[in-house]
Amino acid sequence: MIENPDPHLVADDLLPTPFTADEIRATLRGGAVIRVRTEAPDGTVTDRISRYSAADDEGVLLESHPIGAPEAATGARVAWHELQAHAAFPAEHTTVRSETIEHPLGRLECLRYDVRDDNGRARFWFALAHPGMPVRYETTGAAGTTCTTVQEIIAG
C-alpha cells in the first residue's frame, strides 16, 4: 500500500481534514483557553471552558469544565493526530464548501462540512484563521438542533 502524501488525509474513505496535525500543534502548542457556548433544542444554554496546556511534540493536555466550576474539570492528554482525526468525516456522507460567516470572533472564512447519516445531520464550520476545533457546529436529530459556538479564544 502506498502511503498518501497529503497530510490532510487520515484514511482513504474520509474527506481531507481542514487542518493537519502540524497546523493544530503550531496553533495550540503555546496553550489556549477556548470559551464555548452550547444551545440545546429545549433552550438550555451551557458555557464551558476548554484549556489546552502542557503541550509537546506529540500532544497536549485538554481539560474542560463549566464556566464558574473549575473544580469540575475533566481532561486527558490527546495526540495532535487525534485532534486532527476529530474533523475526518466519511466521504460518502459529507460535502464540504467554503463559506464566510458572521461570528462572535468576527467575520470568518470557513470550510463548512455537512454530514448526514441515519441519526440526522451535522454541520461544522472550521475557521481558516483558527486551526483546531470548529468555531461553530450544529447537530440535528429527533429532539431538534443543538448549536455550539466558540465565543472566545485566548492564546496561551
Backbone hydrogen bonds, N-H to C=O, Kabsch-Sander energy under -0.5 kcal/mol:
donor,donor_aa,acceptor,acceptor_aa,energy
9,L,6,D,-1.7
10,V,8,H,-0.5
14,L,11,A,-1.5
15,L,89,F,-2.8
17,T,8,H,-3.2
24,I,20,T,-2.1
25,R,21,A,-2.6
26,A,22,D,-2.4
27,T,23,E,-1.5
28,L,24,I,-2.7
29,R,25,R,-2.2
31,G,28,L,-2.1
32,A,52,Y,-1.7
33,V,154,I,-2.5
34,I,50,S,-2.9
35,R,152,E,-2.4
36,V,34,I,-0.5
36,V,48,R,-2.7
37,R,149,T,-2.7
38,T,46,T,-3.1
39,E,147,C,-3.2
40,A,38,T,-0.6
40,A,44,T,-3.0
43,G,40,A,-2.1
46,T,38,T,-2.6
48,R,36,V,-2.9
49,I,65,H,-3.1
50,S,34,I,-2.6
51,R,63,E,-3.3
52,Y,32,A,-3.0
53,S,51,R,-0.5
53,S,61,L,-2.3
56,D,59,G,-2.5
60,V,78,V,-2.6
61,L,53,S,-3.0
62,L,60,V,-0.6
62,L,76,A,-2.7
63,E,51,R,-2.4
63,E,61,L,-0.5
64,S,74,T,-2.8
65,H,49,I,-2.0
67,I,47,D,-2.3
69,A,66,P,-2.2
72,A,69,A,-2.2
73,A,70,P,-1.6
74,T,64,S,-2.3
76,A,62,L,-2.0
78,V,60,V,-2.9
80,W,58,E,-1.9
83,L,79,A,-1.9
84,Q,80,W,-2.1
85,A,81,H,-2.4
86,H,82,E,-1.2
87,A,84,Q,-1.9
88,A,85,A,-1.8
89,F,87,A,-0.7
91,A,13,D,-2.5
93,H,90,P,-1.2
94,T,91,A,-0.8
95,T,114,D,-2.1
97,R,112,R,-1.9
99,E,110,C,-2.3
101,I,108,L,-2.4
103,H,106,G,-1.2
106,G,103,H,-2.6
108,L,101,I,-2.8
108,L,106,G,-0.6
110,C,99,E,-2.8
110,C,108,L,-0.6
111,L,126,F,-2.2
112,R,97,R,-3.5
112,R,110,C,-0.5
113,Y,111,L,-0.5
113,Y,124,F,-2.6
114,D,95,T,-2.7
114,D,112,R,-0.5
115,V,113,Y,-0.6
115,V,122,A,-3.2
116,R,93,H,-2.4
117,D,120,G,-2.6
120,G,117,D,-1.4
121,R,140,T,-1.9
122,A,115,V,-2.6
123,R,138,E,-2.6
124,F,113,Y,-2.2
125,W,136,R,-3.0
126,F,111,L,-2.6
126,F,124,F,-0.6
127,A,125,W,-0.6
128,L,109,E,-2.6
130,H,127,A,-1.9
135,V,125,W,-2.1
136,R,125,W,-1.2
137,Y,148,T,-2.5
138,E,123,R,-2.4
139,T,146,T,-2.4
140,T,121,R,-3.4
141,G,144,G,-2.3
144,G,141,G,-1.3
146,T,139,T,-2.8
147,C,39,E,-2.3
148,T,137,Y,-3.2
149,T,37,R,-2.9
150,V,135,V,-2.6
151,Q,35,R,-3.4
152,E,35,R,-1.4
154,I,33,V,-3.0
155,A,153,I,-0.6
156,G,31,G,-3.4
